[in-house]
Amino acid sequence: ESWIESFVEQTANIHSPAIFRRWSAISTLAAVLEQKVWVKTARPMYPNMYVFLVGHPGVGKTRTMREGTSYVRDLPDFHLAPISMTFASLVDSLVKAKRFIARPTEDPLEYNSMYIAADELGTFVHKYDNEMIDGLSAFYDPDPYQQVRRTSDVNIKIRSPQLNILCGTTPQNLTDFMPEKAWGQGFTSRLLMVFSDERIIGDDFAPVESSHSVDLLHDIEIINGIIGEFQVTDQYRKAVNDWRQLGEVPVPNHPKLIHYVTRRRAHLYKMSMISAIDRSNSLILTKDDFNRAMGWLLEAEDTMIEIFKAGATNADAAAMEEIIHFIKINDRGFGVSEQKITRFASDRIPLHSILRVIEIMERSGQIHLKGRDKVTKLRYYSIGESLAGG
């Protein structure tokens, strides 16, 4: 009854969080639908999505993405993008990803669509590059694109370009990659970021059946052939309008999500189309699709703030963790002298930052003043409770 939920169930043996498996499946269907289906708002909207799976190393991002892409690799005329690209090579690949679908009683569909599935953000985009990021933003909506390369006298025109993206990254890599200004620009407003730090512990030596399903492959081949415009039921329309009247609650309030909020409704419509295709071949959006898409949207948004918390670890924070460990293993019951702590910290953070870091750690309660040496006046710190006197 559901390709997505069947995928989640079928991949239960790969030791990856269910939320990652679900969003890999959602992204897979979005990529297969390309520009073959649409819903009309002010203009046609297509179900393509930019999804980032965000988690610490070893939680299963790569495994679940590989399962999703295994179902699309052999679809006829489906275009998977190279993993490592400059913007110029991205455009060249998109030019080659041309689709022509004849329709006996209607005009043919002509467009260029490509799926970027990169298990690491750093392998896909090595550094934040304005040309690349602006280009990814442009290819979210299938507006005509033109590029003139003066060095090679090439004039590239793409009538209807479109990308789908599924990318894995760690919170630290994401926050390091995105400069502060990027959160106020168009690319990040198009991102649906899904975070999980759940680590699935399984038996590495247990017999494992293949997670690749013939039934799922058969169904996605059928989905790949669906073409047409979605119709909207009165119930779906009412559900959307009621939600809008209430202020589209609950609204994420993190400062970095201010511009993302403006695109929530578009994300909802895209996921509603995916929900409808997931359950049947009929191109009709119902209230059930609204509710299901809303559930997916809120599931992703509930995790987004955790991304910024997890990615906030910087050089000072990492040094603090090492200092805490150093004090733990060297405390013999009377604390560790600030002299030893300073010497240890000097190999990890700039000298001018050491006293500030120690002061922050003391004020935040990460370390406590154990006492002072009455002769040398050296202070001694511990991880346990502070003691008066010295």
Disulfide bonds with the S-S distance in Angstrom:
none
